[in-house]
């Protein structure tokens, strides 16, 4: 996956989203997608949720020591 902090081998997870959901119905949570590094450190790279939540996160920079 490519994010602002660079290009990474990543694992993708999708949580929730069971049942019927829509932007108008807040009783069901829309699917939440997230990516973490596949190097055993599992650094959070990107996540988003659609529907009524419309939230997006992305790693902007990474400094390894």
Phi and psi restraints in degrees (range 20) as a CNS / XPLOR table:
assign (resid 1 and name C) (resid 2 and name N)
       (resid 2 and name CA) (resid 2 and name C) 1.0 -114.4 20.0 2
assign (resid 2 and name N) (resid 2 and name CA)
       (resid 2 and name C) (resid 3 and name N) 1.0 127.6 20.0 2
assign (resid 2 and name C) (resid 3 and name N)
       (resid 3 and name CA) (resid 3 and name C) 1.0 -128.1 20.0 2
assign (resid 3 and name N) (resid 3 and name CA)
       (resid 3 and name C) (resid 4 and name N) 1.0 177.9 20.0 2
assign (resid 3 and name C) (resid 4 and name N)
       (resid 4 and name CA) (resid 4 and name C) 1.0 -57.4 20.0 2
assign (resid 4 and name N) (resid 4 and name CA)
       (resid 4 and name C) (resid 5 and name N) 1.0 -31.1 20.0 2
assign (resid 4 and name C) (resid 5 and name N)
       (resid 5 and name CA) (resid 5 and name C) 1.0 -80.3 20.0 2
assign (resid 5 and name N) (resid 5 and name CA)
       (resid 5 and name C) (resid 6 and name N) 1.0 -9.0 20.0 2
assign (resid 5 and name C) (resid 6 and name N)
       (resid 6 and name CA) (resid 6 and name C) 1.0 137.5 20.0 2
assign (resid 6 and name N) (resid 6 and name CA)
       (resid 6 and name C) (resid 7 and name N) 1.0 -167.0 20.0 2
assign (resid 6 and name C) (resid 7 and name N)
       (resid 7 and name CA) (resid 7 and name C) 1.0 -107.4 20.0 2
assign (resid 7 and name N) (resid 7 and name CA)
       (resid 7 and name C) (resid 8 and name N) 1.0 134.0 20.0 2
assign (resid 7 and name C) (resid 8 and name N)
       (resid 8 and name CA) (resid 8 and name C) 1.0 -138.5 20.0 2
assign (resid 8 and name N) (resid 8 and name CA)
       (resid 8 and name C) (resid 9 and name N) 1.0 148.0 20.0 2
assign (resid 8 and name C) (resid 9 and name N)
       (resid 9 and name CA) (resid 9 and name C) 1.0 -73.4 20.0 2
assign (resid 9 and name N) (resid 9 and name CA)
       (resid 9 and name C) (resid 10 and name N) 1.0 132.4 20.0 2
assign (resid 9 and name C) (resid 10 and name N)
       (resid 10 and name CA) (resid 10 and name C) 1.0 -139.2 20.0 2
assign (resid 10 and name N) (resid 10 and name CA)
       (resid 10 and name C) (resid 11 and name N) 1.0 157.2 20.0 2
assign (resid 10 and name C) (resid 11 and name N)
       (resid 11 and name CA) (resid 11 and name C) 1.0 -104.9 20.0 2
assign (resid 11 and name N) (resid 11 and name CA)
       (resid 11 and name C) (resid 12 and name N) 1.0 140.2 20.0 2
assign (resid 11 and name C) (resid 12 and name N)
       (resid 12 and name CA) (resid 12 and name C) 1.0 -113.0 20.0 2
assign (resid 12 and name N) (resid 12 and name CA)
       (resid 12 and name C) (resid 13 and name N) 1.0 133.1 20.0 2
assign (resid 12 and name C) (resid 13 and name N)
       (resid 13 and name CA) (resid 13 and name C) 1.0 -125.0 20.0 2
assign (resid 13 and name N) (resid 13 and name CA)
       (resid 13 and name C) (resid 14 and name N) 1.0 143.1 20.0 2
assign (resid 13 and name C) (resid 14 and name N)
       (resid 14 and name CA) (resid 14 and name C) 1.0 -126.7 20.0 2
assign (resid 14 and name N) (resid 14 and name CA)
       (resid 14 and name C) (resid 15 and name N) 1.0 123.3 20.0 2
assign (resid 14 and name C) (resid 15 and name N)
       (resid 15 and name CA) (resid 15 and name C) 1.0 -118.8 20.0 2
assign (resid 15 and name N) (resid 15 and name CA)
       (resid 15 and name C) (resid 16 and name N) 1.0 148.4 20.0 2
assign (resid 15 and name C) (resid 16 and name N)
       (resid 16 and name CA) (resid 16 and name C) 1.0 72.1 20.0 2
assign (resid 16 and name N) (resid 16 and name CA)
       (resid 16 and name C) (resid 17 and name N) 1.0 -161.6 20.0 2
assign (resid 16 and name C) (resid 17 and name N)
       (resid 17 and name CA) (resid 17 and name C) 1.0 85.2 20.0 2
assign (resid 17 and name N) (resid 17 and name CA)
       (resid 17 and name C) (resid 18 and name N) 1.0 3.2 20.0 2
assign (resid 17 and name C) (resid 18 and name N)
       (resid 18 and name CA) (resid 18 and name C) 1.0 -67.6 20.0 2
assign (resid 18 and name N) (resid 18 and name CA)
       (resid 18 and name C) (resid 19 and name N) 1.0 149.0 20.0 2
assign (resid 18 and name C) (resid 19 and name N)
       (resid 19 and name CA) (resid 19 and name C) 1.0 80.8 20.0 2
assign (resid 19 and name N) (resid 19 and name CA)
       (resid 19 and name C) (resid 20 and name N) 1.0 -172.4 20.0 2
assign (resid 19 and name C) (resid 20 and name N)
       (resid 20 and name CA) (resid 20 and name C) 1.0 -94.9 20.0 2
assign (resid 20 and name N) (resid 20 and name CA)
       (resid 20 and name C) (resid 21 and name N) 1.0 129.2 20.0 2
assign (resid 20 and name C) (resid 21 and name N)
       (resid 21 and name CA) (resid 21 and name C) 1.0 -134.5 20.0 2
assign (resid 21 and name N) (resid 21 and name CA)
       (resid 21 and name C) (resid 22 and name N) 1.0 155.2 20.0 2
assign (resid 21 and name C) (resid 22 and name N)
       (resid 22 and name CA) (resid 22 and name C) 1.0 -149.4 20.0 2
assign (resid 22 and name N) (resid 22 and name CA)
       (resid 22 and name C) (resid 23 and name N) 1.0 167.3 20.0 2
assign (resid 22 and name C) (resid 23 and name N)
       (resid 23 and name CA) (resid 23 and name C) 1.0 -61.6 20.0 2
assign (resid 23 and name N) (resid 23 and name CA)
       (resid 23 and name C) (resid 24 and name N) 1.0 -25.6 20.0 2
assign (resid 23 and name C) (resid 24 and name N)
       (resid 24 and name CA) (resid 24 and name C) 1.0 -89.7 20.0 2
assign (resid 24 and name N) (resid 24 and name CA)
       (resid 24 and name C) (resid 25 and name N) 1.0 -21.9 20.0 2
assign (resid 24 and name C) (resid 25 and name N)
       (resid 25 and name CA) (resid 25 and name C) 1.0 -100.1 20.0 2
assign (resid 25 and name N) (resid 25 and name CA)
       (resid 25 and name C) (resid 26 and name N) 1.0 104.7 20.0 2
assign (resid 25 and name C) (resid 26 and name N)
       (resid 26 and name CA) (resid 26 and name C) 1.0 -89.3 20.0 2
assign (resid 26 and name N) (resid 26 and name CA)
       (resid 26 and name C) (resid 27 and name N) 1.0 4.6 20.0 2
assign (resid 26 and name C) (resid 27 and name N)
       (resid 27 and name CA) (resid 27 and name C) 1.0 -80.6 20.0 2
assign (resid 27 and name N) (resid 27 and name CA)
       (resid 27 and name C) (resid 28 and name N) 1.0 -15.5 20.0 2
assign (resid 27 and name C) (resid 28 and name N)
       (resid 28 and name CA) (resid 28 and name C) 1.0 -119.1 20.0 2
assign (resid 28 and name N) (resid 28 and name CA)
       (resid 28 and name C) (resid 29 and name N) 1.0 136.0 20.0 2
assign (resid 28 and name C) (resid 29 and name N)
       (resid 29 and name CA) (resid 29 and name C) 1.0 -86.0 20.0 2
assign (resid 29 and name N) (resid 29 and name CA)
       (resid 29 and name C) (resid 30 and name N) 1.0 129.2 20.0 2
assign (resid 29 and name C) (resid 30 and name N)
       (resid 30 and name CA) (resid 30 and name C) 1.0 -67.8 20.0 2
assign (resid 30 and name N) (resid 30 and name CA)
       (resid 30 and name C) (resid 31 and name N) 1.0 161.3 20.0 2
assign (resid 30 and name C) (resid 31 and name N)
       (resid 31 and name CA) (resid 31 and name C) 1.0 -59.7 20.0 2
assign (resid 31 and name N) (resid 31 and name CA)
       (resid 31 and name C) (resid 32 and name N) 1.0 140.3 20.0 2
assign (resid 31 and name C) (resid 32 and name N)
       (resid 32 and name CA) (resid 32 and name C) 1.0 -111.6 20.0 2
assign (resid 32 and name N) (resid 32 and name CA)
       (resid 32 and name C) (resid 33 and name N) 1.0 121.3 20.0 2
assign (resid 32 and name C) (resid 33 and name N)
       (resid 33 and name CA) (resid 33 and name C) 1.0 -106.9 20.0 2
assign (resid 33 and name N) (resid 33 and name CA)
       (resid 33 and name C) (resid 34 and name N) 1.0 136.5 20.0 2
assign (resid 33 and name C) (resid 34 and name N)
       (resid 34 and name CA) (resid 34 and name C) 1.0 -144.4 20.0 2
assign (resid 34 and name N) (resid 34 and name CA)
       (resid 34 and name C) (resid 35 and name N) 1.0 150.8 20.0 2
assign (resid 34 and name C) (resid 35 and name N)
       (resid 35 and name CA) (resid 35 and name C) 1.0 -125.2 20.0 2
assign (resid 35 and name N) (resid 35 and name CA)
       (resid 35 and name C) (resid 36 and name N) 1.0 137.0 20.0 2
assign (resid 35 and name C) (resid 36 and name N)
       (resid 36 and name CA) (resid 36 and name C) 1.0 -130.7 20.0 2
assign (resid 36 and name N) (resid 36 and name CA)
       (resid 36 and name C) (resid 37 and name N) 1.0 159.1 20.0 2
assign (resid 36 and name C) (resid 37 and name N)
       (resid 37 and name CA) (resid 37 and name C) 1.0 -63.6 20.0 2
assign (resid 37 and name N) (resid 37 and name CA)
       (resid 37 and name C) (resid 38 and name N) 1.0 147.2 20.0 2
assign (resid 37 and name C) (resid 38 and name N)
       (resid 38 and name CA) (resid 38 and name C) 1.0 -96.9 20.0 2
assign (resid 38 and name N) (resid 38 and name CA)
       (resid 38 and name C) (resid 39 and name N) 1.0 21.2 20.0 2
assign (resid 38 and name C) (resid 39 and name N)
       (resid 39 and name CA) (resid 39 and name C) 1.0 -97.7 20.0 2
assign (resid 39 and name N) (resid 39 and name CA)
       (resid 39 and name C) (resid 40 and name N) 1.0 9.5 20.0 2
assign (resid 39 and name C) (resid 40 and name N)
       (resid 40 and name CA) (resid 40 and name C) 1.0 91.4 20.0 2
assign (resid 40 and name N) (resid 40 and name CA)
       (resid 40 and name C) (resid 41 and name N) 1.0 -12.6 20.0 2
assign (resid 40 and name C) (resid 41 and name N)
       (resid 41 and name CA) (resid 41 and name C) 1.0 -90.9 20.0 2
assign (resid 41 and name N) (resid 41 and name CA)
       (resid 41 and name C) (resid 42 and name N) 1.0 -22.5 20.0 2
assign (resid 41 and name C) (resid 42 and name N)
       (resid 42 and name CA) (resid 42 and name C) 1.0 54.2 20.0 2
assign (resid 42 and name N) (resid 42 and name CA)
       (resid 42 and name C) (resid 43 and name N) 1.0 47.6 20.0 2
assign (resid 42 and name C) (resid 43 and name N)
       (resid 43 and name CA) (resid 43 and name C) 1.0 -71.8 20.0 2
assign (resid 43 and name N) (resid 43 and name CA)
       (resid 43 and name C) (resid 44 and name N) 1.0 132.0 20.0 2
assign (resid 43 and name C) (resid 44 and name N)
       (resid 44 and name CA) (resid 44 and name C) 1.0 -65.4 20.0 2
assign (resid 44 and name N) (resid 44 and name CA)
       (resid 44 and name C) (resid 45 and name N) 1.0 121.3 20.0 2
assign (resid 44 and name C) (resid 45 and name N)
       (resid 45 and name CA) (resid 45 and name C) 1.0 -106.9 20.0 2
assign (resid 45 and name N) (resid 45 and name CA)
       (resid 45 and name C) (resid 46 and name N) 1.0 -49.2 20.0 2
assign (resid 45 and name C) (resid 46 and name N)
       (resid 46 and name CA) (resid 46 and name C) 1.0 -154.2 20.0 2
assign (resid 46 and name N) (resid 46 and name CA)
       (resid 46 and name C) (resid 47 and name N) 1.0 150.1 20.0 2
assign (resid 46 and name C) (resid 47 and name N)
       (resid 47 and name CA) (resid 47 and name C) 1.0 -153.5 20.0 2
assign (resid 47 and name N) (resid 47 and name CA)
       (resid 47 and name C) (resid 48 and name N) 1.0 147.5 20.0 2
assign (resid 47 and name C) (resid 48 and name N)
       (resid 48 and name CA) (resid 48 and name C) 1.0 -155.0 20.0 2
assign (resid 48 and name N) (resid 48 and name CA)
       (resid 48 and name C) (resid 49 and name N) 1.0 156.0 20.0 2
assign (resid 48 and name C) (resid 49 and name N)
       (resid 49 and name CA) (resid 49 and name C) 1.0 -137.0 20.0 2
assign (resid 49 and name N) (resid 49 and name CA)
       (resid 49 and name C) (resid 50 and name N) 1.0 137.7 20.0 2
assign (resid 49 and name C) (resid 50 and name N)
       (resid 50 and name CA) (resid 50 and name C) 1.0 -96.4 20.0 2
assign (resid 50 and name N) (resid 50 and name CA)
       (resid 50 and name C) (resid 51 and name N) 1.0 -159.1 20.0 2
assign (resid 50 and name C) (resid 51 and name N)
       (resid 51 and name CA) (resid 51 and name C) 1.0 68.3 20.0 2
assign (resid 51 and name N) (resid 51 and name CA)
       (resid 51 and name C) (resid 52 and name N) 1.0 -147.6 20.0 2
assign (resid 51 and name C) (resid 52 and name N)
       (resid 52 and name CA) (resid 52 and name C) 1.0 -66.5 20.0 2
assign (resid 52 and name N) (resid 52 and name CA)
       (resid 52 and name C) (resid 53 and name N) 1.0 -18.0 20.0 2
assign (resid 52 and name C) (resid 53 and name N)
       (resid 53 and name CA) (resid 53 and name C) 1.0 -84.4 20.0 2
assign (resid 53 and name N) (resid 53 and name CA)
       (resid 53 and name C) (resid 54 and name N) 1.0 -39.4 20.0 2
assign (resid 53 and name C) (resid 54 and name N)
       (resid 54 and name CA) (resid 54 and name C) 1.0 39.7 20.0 2
assign (resid 54 and name N) (resid 54 and name CA)
       (resid 54 and name C) (resid 55 and name N) 1.0 64.1 20.0 2
assign (resid 54 and name C) (resid 55 and name N)
       (resid 55 and name CA) (resid 55 and name C) 1.0 -119.7 20.0 2
assign (resid 55 and name N) (resid 55 and name CA)
       (resid 55 and name C) (resid 56 and name N) 1.0 140.9 20.0 2
assign (resid 55 and name C) (resid 56 and name N)
       (resid 56 and name CA) (resid 56 and name C) 1.0 -141.0 20.0 2
assign (resid 56 and name N) (resid 56 and name CA)
       (resid 56 and name C) (resid 57 and name N) 1.0 131.0 20.0 2
assign (resid 56 and name C) (resid 57 and name N)
       (resid 57 and name CA) (resid 57 and name C) 1.0 -126.3 20.0 2
assign (resid 57 and name N) (resid 57 and name CA)
       (resid 57 and name C) (resid 58 and name N) 1.0 144.5 20.0 2
assign (resid 57 and name C) (resid 58 and name N)
       (resid 58 and name CA) (resid 58 and name C) 1.0 -150.7 20.0 2
assign (resid 58 and name N) (resid 58 and name CA)
       (resid 58 and name C) (resid 59 and name N) 1.0 136.6 20.0 2
assign (resid 58 and name C) (resid 59 and name N)
       (resid 59 and name CA) (resid 59 and name C) 1.0 -65.4 20.0 2
assign (resid 59 and name N) (resid 59 and name CA)
       (resid 59 and name C) (resid 60 and name N) 1.0 125.2 20.0 2
assign (resid 59 and name C) (resid 60 and name N)
       (resid 60 and name CA) (resid 60 and name C) 1.0 -91.5 20.0 2
assign (resid 60 and name N) (resid 60 and name CA)
       (resid 60 and name C) (resid 61 and name N) 1.0 -35.5 20.0 2
assign (resid 60 and name C) (resid 61 and name N)
       (resid 61 and name CA) (resid 61 and name C) 1.0 -156.2 20.0 2
assign (resid 61 and name N) (resid 61 and name CA)
       (resid 61 and name C) (resid 62 and name N) 1.0 156.1 20.0 2
assign (resid 61 and name C) (resid 62 and name N)
       (resid 62 and name CA) (resid 62 and name C) 1.0 -143.6 20.0 2
assign (resid 62 and name N) (resid 62 and name CA)
       (resid 62 and name C) (resid 63 and name N) 1.0 126.7 20.0 2
assign (resid 62 and name C) (resid 63 and name N)
       (resid 63 and name CA) (resid 63 and name C) 1.0 -118.2 20.0 2
assign (resid 63 and name N) (resid 63 and name CA)
       (resid 63 and name C) (resid 64 and name N) 1.0 114.2 20.0 2
assign (resid 63 and name C) (resid 64 and name N)
       (resid 64 and name CA) (resid 64 and name C) 1.0 -93.2 20.0 2
assign (resid 64 and name N) (resid 64 and name CA)
       (resid 64 and name C) (resid 65 and name N) 1.0 137.0 20.0 2
